[in-house]
Amino acid sequence: MFDYKIKVWPVKAANTKLVGIASVVVDGWFSVGGFRIVAGANGLFVGPPQSSGKNEEGEEAWYDNVRFFGEEGIENRKKMYDAILLEYYRSQDR
């Protein structure tokens, strides 16, 4: 497993489900920004950074920029996303 630190910026905007943005610094030297904290129908969830492009039919599409592979990756994604949400909740207590 790797060590990571999370920074959250709450978003206070009307008419949007986006409630925060997060970045993750991995092992103190690699940063990934653009994780979205979204208020969905079943509560808050984390969305990975995404970029737009064209699909095979030439239509506009969104693609995840961060991927987790295998069983270990799935477990680590859950831990990281849970930690992002925990840091968001902590930021709301300040």
Salt bridges, closest charged atoms under 4 A:
GLU60 OE1 - LYS54 NZ 3.73
ASP82 OD2 - LYS78 NZ 2.77
GLU87 OE1 - ARG90 NH1 3.68
GLU87 OE2 - ARG94 NH2 3.06
